[in-house]
Amino acid sequence: MNYFYNQMFNPQYVNPDYYAMLQAQAAKQYQQNQSNEVQKAVKATYDLCEAVNKLDAEHQQQAFYACLTVLAAELGWK
């Protein structure tokens, strides 16, 4: 039998070691993707702060409440 067949299939069951390896790779990729999204969110927060710091106090307060409203709507806060 060839390598692919031995790794993927068995007449009686799916190779549990290979299946476990695929599951571990998928979990690792998921965690990496989530970490990348966290990094993007942090960068966006810094960008937001940089933009808000260019505003006067009154407009900073308006921006804060507007951003809080967007967060509440996007995250489904009630």
Beta strands, then each sheet from edge to edge (+ up, - down):
end
